[in-house]
Amino acid sequence: MSASPGEHPSITHFRAEHRSRGGTGQIVILPDAVHTAVLAAQALGCEVGAIANSLLFDAGGSPVLVLTSGAHRVDTSKVAATLGVAQLRRAGADFVREQTGQVIGGVSPLAHPSPVPTYLDSWLRRHDVIWAAAGHPAAVFSTTYDELVTLTGAREIDVE
């Protein structure tokens, strides 16, 4: 699938990276931005748990990306202990853009300027189709749990 005329550059960049990594899912541009898992699920007609939220955290100045089910909240203390870091703090907008090249609400699991350590909520395994952001708040892509692991190199963890 090629870029559409007037497509946002972050979606075009995601599309190229997705293709180069062998992604097979559909990239969908929604009519409106979907900044929350609930809005994305409503727009796609799927369960909120099948939305993979890409949450960037700051671990003492280093980025950590957690792909979590839209039905979950990340227990930052538990995840920090699992990862062996002192603390995870929700990243601010500037840190997110610097580390991912994308904006909050549209952070994809891939297509970042540099590799970001990525962890995947084991709960997502329950869904045959998972939807994740495609580099922009109005863009999403479909994937499977196994493909998401392959595309990102993510390690499976429990986030709650």
C-alpha positions in Angstrom: 0.0 0.0 0.0 1.5 3.3 -1.0 1.3 6.7 0.5 -1.7 8.9 -0.3 -1.3 12.4 -1.7 -1.1 14.8 1.3 -0.4 12.0 3.7 1.3 13.1 6.9 5.1 12.5 6.8 5.1 10.4 10.0 2.5 8.0 8.4 4.6 7.8 5.2 7.7 7.0 7.3 5.8 4.4 9.3 4.4 2.8 6.2 8.0 2.4 4.7 9.4 1.0 8.0 6.4 -1.4 8.4 6.9 -2.7 4.8 10.7 -3.0 5.3 10.2 -5.1 8.4 7.8 -7.4 6.6 4.6 -6.1 8.3 1.5 -7.6 6.7 -1.3 -5.8 8.4 -3.6 -3.1 7.0 -2.8 0.6 7.6 -6.0 2.6 8.2 -6.3 6.3 8.2 -9.3 7.3 10.3 -11.3 10.4 9.7 -10.4 11.8 13.1 -7.6 11.5 15.6 -8.1 8.8 18.2 -6.0 9.8 21.2 -7.4 7.1 23.5 -7.9 3.3 23.3 -11.6 3.8 23.8 -11.9 6.1 20.8 -9.8 3.8 18.6 -11.9 0.8 19.5 -15.1 2.7 18.7 -13.7 3.8 15.3 -12.5 0.3 14.5 -15.4 -1.6 15.9 -13.3 -3.8 18.1 -12.8 -4.5 21.8 -10.8 -1.8 23.7 -8.5 -4.7 24.9 -7.4 -5.3 21.3 -5.9 -1.8 21.1 -2.1 -1.8 21.8 -1.4 1.5 23.4 2.2 2.6 22.8 3.3 4.3 26.1 6.7 5.8 26.3 8.3 6.1 29.7 11.4 7.8 30.9 13.7 5.5 32.9 16.3 8.0 34.2 16.7 9.7 30.8 16.4 6.5 28.7 13.3 5.7 26.8 11.2 2.5 27.5 8.2 1.7 25.3 5.4 -0.4 26.7 2.8 -1.7 24.4 -0.2 -2.4 26.6 -3.7 -3.5 26.1 -6.1 -0.6 26.0 -8.0 -2.4 28.8 -5.0 -2.1 31.2 -3.1 0.6 33.1 0.6 0.1 33.5 1.7 -0.5 37.1 4.9 1.6 36.7 6.4 0.3 40.0 5.9 -3.4 39.0 7.2 -2.8 35.5 10.2 -0.9 36.8 11.0 -3.8 39.1 10.6 -6.3 36.2 13.0 -4.2 34.0 15.5 -3.6 36.8 15.2 0.2 36.7 14.8 2.5 39.7 11.7 4.3 38.3 9.5 4.7 35.2 7.9 8.1 34.7 5.4 8.9 32.0 7.3 10.7 29.3 6.5 14.3 28.4 5.6 15.5 24.9 9.1 16.8 24.1 10.8 13.5 25.3 8.3 11.5 23.3 8.9 13.5 20.1 12.7 13.4 20.6 12.8 9.6 21.2 10.2 8.5 18.7 9.8 11.3 16.1 6.1 11.0 16.8 3.5 12.8 19.0 1.7 11.5 22.0 -1.5 9.7 20.8 0.2 8.5 17.6 3.4 6.8 18.8 3.8 3.6 16.8 5.7 0.5 18.0 8.3 1.1 15.3 9.8 3.7 12.9 11.7 5.6 15.6 15.0 7.5 14.9 16.9 5.0 17.2 15.9 1.7 18.6 13.8 1.9 21.8 13.7 -1.0 24.2 10.1 -2.3 23.8 8.0 -4.5 26.1 4.6 -6.1 25.2 1.7 -6.7 27.5 1.1 -10.5 27.6 -2.7 -9.8 27.8 -2.7 -8.8 24.1 -2.0 -12.4 23.2 -5.7 -13.1 23.8 -6.7 -11.2 20.6 -6.4 -12.6 17.1 -6.1 -9.0 15.7 -4.4 -6.2 17.5 -4.5 -2.5 16.4 -1.7 -0.1 17.1 -0.8 3.5 16.2 0.9 4.0 12.8 2.9 7.1 13.6 0.0 9.6 13.8 -3.1 10.1 16.1 -5.4 9.3 13.1 -3.5 6.3 11.8 -3.6 2.7 13.0 -2.5 -0.7 11.7 -3.6 -4.2 12.3 -1.2 -7.0 13.4 -1.1 -10.1 15.4 0.7 -10.7 18.7 3.4 -12.8 17.1 3.9 -10.3 14.2 4.2 -7.5 16.7 6.9 -9.3 18.6 8.7 -9.9 15.3 8.4 -6.3 14.1 9.5 -4.8 17.4 11.7 -7.3 19.1 9.6 -6.7 22.2 9.9 -8.8 25.3 6.6 -10.0 26.9 5.8 -8.8 30.4 2.8 -8.4 32.7 2.0 -4.8 33.2 -0.6 -4.8 35.9 
